[in-house]
Amino acid sequence: MQDITKNNFDFIRVLLAFIVFVGHLGVLSATPELAFLMHSPVEVAVFGFFIVSGFLIARSYERSSSLKSYAKKRFNRIVPAYLLVVFLCATLLSLVSTLPISEYFSNTQVYKYLFWNSLFMNFKAPSLPGVFGNQAVNGALWTLKIEMCYYIAVPFLFLLFGKNNKYRNTSLIVLYFLSLIFLNYFEMTGRAAISRQLPGSLCYFIGGMLLYFNFNKFIQHKNILFIIAILTVWIDLIFKIKLFSPIMISIIVMYIAYSFKFLNNFGKYGDFTYGIYIFHFPVIRVFQTLGLFDDYNPYVMSVICMLVVIGIGISSWHLYEKRFL
């Protein structure tokens, strides 16, 4: 039987982060030559992260010796780097603000940004004074509050399963369809941004959990499940309704995670994905604000921007994140 620890999650996370980067590059660069990048499936990539989280967090909680141990591991993985990017944006982006330095740091919006973003409530204060035309500094951070909610929810979900996990699959399937009702209702009423919030996105997280709890059965039938998943996602796209596609996308993600053995050692040099994800948005915006995409070859600038983001991600891991883990 497949060893659950031998997987391609490091590769998948890098791939998903790259998809998000490319999509945001197409939008934020505001350059006609790069507009085609907006077709990158950013939403699917974000949901892919939620699926991977569902699988790995369920495994983390089940293997933790105590609730305290679980909470410490989850806190150290997400919070230190998150607070770092919030602090660095609030301070370093003063250099690209239209306000003088003294006026910038005397503006209360800076401290509102630090306060609300430190609490994972980016939507309460998304901008900084005079920075990026007072638009959102880091639009990627909205997913982190959802991720934190997942971390908190997992212990309660385990309580819901009952003694000896008797109602585990049943509980998760019921929650899956309740989440879908929320998701589809707000999408059909033209409020897609709300549909992606909790509990709408919970169905993807649950998809990952279900595959973890039924891992052996999934591995046994993964090839036929992969074919069914591809066909089902296609059908859901035709009818423009998300009914089975979240669980089917979960199957596709997990199929990639447990196939292609040559990708097993993809993360041997470190886990840079989180740093790439949380830093890429403001970096792209800095490039755009400085006019680099307009004044120079936008394709060359895109490559340079990507290399800068990767460099920051690698530095964040080796110089900062790894110390907490």
C-alpha positions in Angstrom: 0.0 0.0 0.0 1.1 3.6 -0.7 3.2 5.3 2.0 1.2 8.4 3.0 4.5 10.3 3.7 5.8 9.8 0.1 3.9 12.5 -1.8 4.2 15.5 -4.1 2.6 18.1 -1.9 5.7 20.3 -2.1 5.5 20.3 -5.9 1.7 20.9 -5.8 2.1 23.9 -3.5 4.8 25.5 -5.7 2.6 24.9 -8.7 -0.5 26.4 -7.1 1.6 29.4 -5.8 2.9 30.0 -9.4 -0.6 29.9 -10.8 -1.7 32.5 -8.3 1.4 34.6 -9.0 0.8 34.5 -12.8 -2.9 35.4 -12.5 -2.2 38.4 -10.2 0.7 39.5 -12.4 -1.7 39.7 -15.3 -4.2 41.9 -13.3 -1.8 44.0 -11.2 0.8 44.8 -13.9 -2.0 46.8 -15.8 -0.1 46.1 -19.0 -1.9 45.0 -22.2 1.0 42.7 -23.1 0.5 40.7 -19.9 -3.4 40.7 -20.0 -3.5 37.1 -21.2 -2.1 36.0 -17.8 -5.4 36.9 -16.3 -6.7 33.6 -17.6 -4.6 31.8 -15.0 -7.1 29.8 -12.9 -6.3 31.6 -9.6 -9.6 30.6 -7.9 -8.9 26.9 -8.6 -5.4 27.3 -7.3 -6.6 28.9 -4.0 -9.1 26.1 -3.5 -6.3 23.7 -4.2 -4.5 25.1 -1.3 -7.6 24.5 0.9 -7.8 20.9 -0.3 -4.1 20.2 0.6 -4.7 21.9 4.0 -7.7 19.7 4.7 -5.7 16.6 4.1 -2.5 17.7 6.0 -4.2 19.4 8.9 -6.5 16.4 9.6 -3.4 14.3 9.6 -1.5 16.8 11.8 -4.3 16.9 14.4 -4.7 13.1 14.4 -0.9 12.6 15.0 -0.5 15.3 17.6 0.0 14.2 21.1 -2.3 16.9 22.5 -4.4 19.9 21.5 -1.6 22.1 22.8 1.0 20.4 20.5 -1.4 20.7 17.5 -2.0 24.4 18.2 1.7 25.2 18.6 2.6 23.5 15.3 -0.2 25.3 13.4 0.6 28.7 15.0 4.3 28.4 14.2 3.6 27.5 10.6 1.4 30.4 9.7 1.5 33.3 12.2 5.2 34.4 12.4 5.6 34.8 8.6 2.2 36.4 8.3 3.1 39.0 10.9 6.4 39.6 9.2 4.8 40.4 5.9 2.3 42.7 7.6 5.0 44.6 9.4 7.3 44.8 6.4 4.6 46.2 4.2 3.6 48.8 6.8 7.1 50.0 7.1 8.9 49.5 3.8 6.0 50.6 1.6 6.4 54.0 3.1 9.2 54.3 0.5 6.7 54.2 -2.4 3.9 56.2 -0.7 3.0 59.5 -2.2 3.2 61.0 1.3 6.4 62.2 2.9 7.9 59.8 5.4 6.9 61.8 8.5 3.4 62.3 7.3 3.1 58.7 6.4 4.0 57.4 9.9 1.8 60.0 11.6 -1.2 58.8 9.6 -3.6 56.6 11.7 -4.3 54.4 8.7 -0.8 52.8 9.1 -1.6 51.7 12.6 -5.1 50.5 11.7 -3.5 48.4 9.0 -1.0 46.9 11.5 -3.8 46.3 14.0 -6.5 44.7 11.9 -4.1 42.8 9.6 -2.3 41.3 12.7 -5.7 39.9 13.7 -6.2 38.3 10.2 -8.9 40.9 9.4 -7.3 42.3 6.3 -10.8 43.4 5.0 -11.0 46.0 7.8 -7.9 47.9 6.7 -6.6 46.7 3.3 -4.7 49.8 2.3 -1.9 52.1 3.4 -1.9 55.9 3.0 -0.6 57.0 -0.4 0.4 53.4 -1.3 -0.7 51.9 -4.6 -3.3 54.6 -5.1 -4.8 53.6 -1.7 -5.8 50.2 -3.2 -5.3 46.9 -1.3 -1.7 46.3 -0.3 -1.9 42.5 -0.2 -5.0 41.0 -1.7 -3.7 37.5 -1.1 -4.1 37.7 2.6 -7.8 37.1 2.6 -7.2 33.3 2.4 -5.1 33.3 5.6 -8.0 34.2 7.9 -9.9 31.2 6.3 -6.9 29.0 6.9 -6.8 30.0 10.6 -10.5 29.3 10.9 -9.8 25.8 9.5 -7.1 25.3 12.1 -9.5 26.2 14.8 -12.4 24.2 13.3 -10.6 20.8 13.1 -10.7 19.9 16.8 -14.4 20.7 16.8 -14.9 18.6 13.7 -13.3 15.7 15.5 -15.7 16.1 18.4 -18.6 16.0 15.9 -17.4 12.6 14.6 -18.5 10.9 17.8 -16.8 8.2 19.8 -14.3 6.2 17.7 -15.0 8.4 14.7 -18.3 6.5 14.2 -20.0 9.4 12.3 -16.9 10.8 10.7 -17.7 10.3 7.0 -21.4 11.1 7.5 -20.6 14.3 9.4 -18.2 15.5 6.7 -20.6 14.7 3.9 -23.4 16.6 5.6 -21.1 19.6 6.1 -19.9 19.3 2.5 -23.4 19.7 1.1 -24.3 22.5 3.5 -21.2 24.4 2.4 -22.2 23.8 -1.3 -25.6 25.4 -0.6 -24.0 28.5 0.7 -21.4 28.6 -2.2 -23.9 28.1 -5.0 -26.5 30.5 -3.6 -24.1 33.4 -3.4 -22.6 32.6 -6.8 -26.0 32.4 -8.5 -27.0 35.7 -6.9 -23.9 37.5 -8.3 -22.0 37.7 -5.0 -19.1 35.5 -5.8 -16.8 37.2 -3.4 -19.0 36.2 -0.5 -19.4 32.7 -1.8 -15.6 32.1 -1.5 -15.7 33.0 2.2 -16.6 30.6 5.0 -18.6 28.4 5.0 -18.6 28.4 1.1 -15.0 27.4 0.8 -15.3 24.7 3.5 -16.4 22.1 0.9 -12.8 22.1 -0.5 -11.2 21.7 2.9 -13.6 18.8 3.7 -12.7 17.2 0.3 -9.1 17.0 1.5 -10.2 15.6 4.9 -12.4 12.9 3.4 -9.6 11.7 1.2 -7.3 11.6 4.2 -9.7 9.5 6.3 -10.4 7.2 3.3 -6.8 7.2 2.0 -6.4 3.4 1.4 -9.6 3.2 -0.5 -8.6 6.3 -2.6 -5.2 4.8 -3.4 -6.8 1.5 -4.4 -9.1 3.1 -6.9 -7.3 6.3 -7.7 -7.0 5.8 -11.4 -10.7 5.3 -12.1 -11.5 8.0 -9.6 -9.2 10.4 -11.5 -11.1 9.7 -14.8 -14.5 10.2 -13.1 -13.3 13.4 -11.5 -12.1 14.9 -14.8 -15.5 14.1 -16.4 -17.5 15.4 -13.5 -15.6 18.7 -13.2 -16.2 19.2 -17.0 -20.0 18.5 -16.5 -20.2 20.9 -13.6 -18.5 23.6 -15.7 -21.1 23.1 -18.5 -24.0 23.5 -16.2 -22.3 26.3 -14.2 -23.0 24.8 -10.8 -20.7 23.4 -8.2 -22.2 20.2 -6.9 -19.6 17.5 -7.1 -16.7 19.5 -8.5 -15.1 20.4 -5.1 -14.7 16.8 -4.1 -13.7 15.9 -7.6 -11.0 18.6 -7.7 -9.9 17.2 -4.4 -9.5 13.8 -6.1 -7.4 15.4 -8.9 -5.1 17.2 -6.5 -4.6 14.0 -4.4 -4.0 12.0 -7.5 -1.2 14.3 -8.5 0.1 14.1 -4.9 0.3 10.3 -5.0 1.5 9.7 -8.6 4.6 10.7 -10.4 7.2 9.5 -7.9 10.0 11.5 -9.5 8.5 14.6 -7.9 8.7 13.2 -4.3 11.9 15.1 -3.5 10.8 18.4 -4.9 10.9 20.2 -1.5 14.3 18.9 -0.3 15.7 22.4 -0.4 13.0 23.9 1.7 9.3 24.9 1.8 9.3 28.3 0.1 5.7 28.3 -1.0 4.2 30.2 1.9 6.7 33.0 1.6 6.1 33.2 -2.2 2.4 33.3 -1.6 2.2 36.0 1.1 4.9 38.3 -0.5 4.1 38.1 -4.2 1.1 40.6 -4.3 2.9 43.7 -2.8 6.0 42.9 -4.9 4.1 42.9 -8.1 2.4 46.2 -7.0 5.8 47.8 -6.3 7.0 46.9 -9.8 3.8 48.4 -11.3 4.0 51.6 -9.1 7.6 52.1 -10.2 6.5 51.9 -13.8 8.8 48.9 -14.5 6.3 47.0 -16.6 5.6 50.2 -18.7 9.1 51.6 -19.1 10.9 48.3 -19.9 10.1 45.1 -21.7 7.1 43.7 -19.7 8.1 40.1 -20.3 11.6 40.6 -19.0 10.2 42.5 -16.0 7.8 39.6 -15.4 10.7 37.2 -15.2 12.6 39.5 -12.9 9.6 40.0 -10.7 9.1 36.3 -10.4 12.8 35.8 -9.5 12.5 38.5 -6.8 9.5 36.8 -5.4 11.2 33.4 -5.4 14.3 35.0 -3.7 12.1 36.6 -1.0 10.3 33.2 -0.5 13.6 31.4 -0.1 15.0 34.0 2.2 11.9 34.0 4.3 12.1 30.3 4.8 15.8 30.0 5.6 16.2 33.2 7.6 12.9 33.3 9.4 10.2 30.7 9.0 12.4 27.6 9.6 13.5 28.9 13.0 9.9 28.6 14.3 9.5 25.0 13.0 
